[in-house]
Each structure stands twice: as structure tokens, then as C-alpha cells.
Amino acid sequence: MGAKSKTLSFNIQYAALQGVYWLTFCACVAFAAVYMQYRGHSNSVIGATLALGNIIGVILSAALASLADRHGRAGLFGALIGLLLAALAFQGIFLLVRGASPLVLAGYCLYVACVNAGGGLTTQLSAELAHCCGGINFGAARGTGSLFYSLGATAIGLLLERLSPAALPGIAIFGLAAQALIIAALAMQLRCETDAAPAAVGTAAASGLIDFFRGNRRFCCMMLGTALLFFSHNVLTSFFINVVRAAGGSAADLGRITGFMALIEIPVMLLYDRLTRRVSAPACMRIAAAGFVVKSLAFALAPNVPALYAACIFQAVSFALITPASVRYVTLYVSASDAAKGQSVAFGVTTLASIFAASIGGVLFDAMSARSVLLVAAAVAAAGAVATITFSAPGKAAQ
């Protein structure tokens, strides 16, 4: 296989993996309340289950990232396959156990943890593939993920409406099995490429988590700022129906605006590699940080539904930009021996932000108007922007 054909093949497979991962994520998280309510659980119990699952996922992601950094490619593929097999096992619990069983709660909590933990490792896989084929267009792959998420949300919603929420484990099994097949195929290809190539020069030993935080203080401080940016983003998206209703819209408007916002992301992600020829990853992080503040203010001040559509435009210079930029930043400025931990930290802060946004945002929306909550979110985003802009200038590129 020629070099161009090999690069194209790996890019197509990795884009498919990102697409199926985000489809599975959508089924797991976006429809969690639908399924758990069907099983007889209350909203408060569902919220606690998802929050705990996210917390476990962050811890599990960091632990598996350390394993992947110590054991290289074998550790990375082993961790990914292990998470998928565990998540598949939990689907068996959902299919066999009936009613509002505590076993279902425990299983769903760990299922959420496995799906979240797989995000950072799936991102790190792009770097492994790039070493072999010469380049992976992560922005295009992640854009494929956004497209699958958008289309998947619509398709899953229609399917569950026609059948019943009991069909959700079957959808999850399809997504998880598809991921496992793609990862297994990539592992086989990479093994063949490695066998045919000269032995690689050894890399520096991976550090432990504490040493990683000490050795990458600027990066970790920047990630704390990013967490605040994503807090403002998740306060908006988690309680978007409140914002839409405050602007005079309905649930139907919510679906259309959400779909439009997802479509806005795709061109930026697809063209990110071209953008970086002129704009550096740190500069993209700074632009995105400012974009989150402007987006929060635009939604807070939107007087009607058309203004909400207009505010969606700022998704292009906030979420859509920071997602591939943070991945590129880790690749360039975190040591290759700690790359998996870096990607897991970058992915993990978004999970932590969603936890705090769900718990704090609900309280805020109960106590304040939608506009007031979004102004608070804008203030939090401003603090995050200051931290991100301050610490996004790295000392030197990673070797």
C-alpha cells in the first residue's frame, strides 16, 4: 500500500471510530434520563448516578492513561478494548434485570464511566496512528463525530418513540461492538506496520500522575481555565430548554436550534488542519476562550428565537475551535511519554465541567431567571478565559 493510500485508509477508519464513539456517547448520556425514567428511577437518582459515573470516569481515564503511557501502543489498545468489553457486559445487566433495580443503577453508573474514560484514549489513538501513517486529520475526524452525534440523536429519538426506551441497550451494543471492530482492525494494521518497519528509538519513561502535574503546571493551569469555559458551555446546553422558553420558543425550537448549533461546529473542525498553517494551537486556544465569553453573552441577551440562532454562530469560534486545538496543543507541548495522560486531562476537564454544570446549574435555574444564569455563566467564562489566555503560552515544544 502506498503512503497516500495508507494515510487515507487510517484517516477514514479513525473518522469512523470518532463517529461511532460519539454516537455511543449520545445514546449513553443524552438518552440516560429517558431510559432510567422508563426503568422507574426518579430524576434526583438519575442525576446522582450520572454525576458519580462521570467522576469515576475521570479517575478511570487518568489511571488507564498512565497504563497506556507506561506500556505504549499495547497498553492503549488494551485499555480501549477492556473498556468496551466492560461496557458491553453492562448491557447484559440491562437486558436481564427488570424494573428499578439497584443493580441497574450501579451498572449504568459504571457504563457511563467506561464511555467517558474511552474519550481521552480514543483521542490519544490519533497520535499513535499519526506516527505510523504520517498524519491524522483530527479536526475532520472530530467533525465526523459531531455529525454522527447530531444525526444519531435524531435517529435514536425517533426509534425509541416508535419502539420503547427498552431498545436503548440494543443501540448501545451496536455502537460498542462497532468501536471494538474498528479498534481491532487498527491494532492489526499497526502491528503489521510495526513488524515491517525498523525498530523505533526508545522514548523517555512515562511519569506518574503527580509528577505529570508538577512537570506540566502551565498546561494544568490552562486546563483549569478550560474547565471554567466548559462550565459555561454546559450550563447552557444542559438546561437549554429553559433558555429557549425564556426567548419565547418551544421544545420543537430546542431541537432545531440544537441541530443548527451542531452543524455550525462541523466546518471549523473539518478545516482545522488548514487553519493551523496560519494560526498556532496556543493562539486558537486564546481565540476560543474569548469566543466562549461572547457566546455566553449572546445567548444571555437574546430577546427571541431568531436571536438564539444568531448566537449559535459563536459556537464556531468557541467549542468547535477549542476541541481540536486542545488535542493539537497536547501533541505539541506535552512530552510524548505523557501524551495519553495529557489527552485524558484535556478530555477529563470537560467531564468535570459537565458534573458541576448539572449540579450547580439546576440550583441556579430554580433560583434565577434564565438570563441571570447565563450572565453568571458568562462571568465564569470570563474567569476561564483569563486563565486560558494567561497559561496558553507554552515554554517549548515537546520532544
Number of C-alpha atoms within 10 A of each C-alpha: 7 7 10 10 11 15 19 16 15 23 22 16 16 27 23 19 25 27 24 24 23 23 25 24 23 19 22 21 15 16 17 20 18 17 21 22 15 15 18 11 18 13 12 8 14 20 16 15 20 23 22 17 23 26 20 18 26 24 15 19 29 22 17 24 30 26 20 26 22 20 14 18 17 14 17 25 20 18 21 24 19 15 23 22 15 15 23 20 14 23 21 14 16 21 14 9 12 11 13 15 14 11 15 22 20 15 22 24 23 22 26 24 25 27 25 27 30 27 22 24 25 21 22 23 20 22 20 17 21 16 10 17 19 13 16 24 23 27 26 24 26 26 27 23 24 23 20 21 25 20 14 20 19 13 12 20 17 12 15 17 11 10 10 14 20 16 16 23 20 14 18 20 19 13 22 24 16 18 22 19 13 16 21 16 13 20 18 12 16 18 14 11 13 13 10 9 10 8 8 7 6 6 11 12 12 22 17 16 15 8 10 18 17 11 14 17 12 19 23 21 17 24 25 21 27 29 26 30 34 27 29 29 26 22 27 23 16 15 16 18 19 20 25 23 16 18 21 12 17 14 13 10 17 19 15 12 20 16 17 15 22 20 18 19 25 22 14 22 28 20 15 23 19 12 14 14 9 8 12 13 26 22 15 24 27 22 18 28 30 20 24 31 25 20 26 29 20 21 26 24 17 19 15 16 20 12 14 23 18 15 20 20 16 23 23 23 22 26 22 26 23 25 22 26 26 21 23 22 24 24 23 18 21 24 22 20 20 24 26 33 33 31 27 28 23 25 25 26 22 21 24 20 21 24 23 17 25 21 14 13 23 15 12 17 18 10 11 11 14 24 21 15 24 27 20 18 28 26 18 21 30 23 17 27 26 17 22 30 20 14 21 23 17 16 9 9 12 15 12
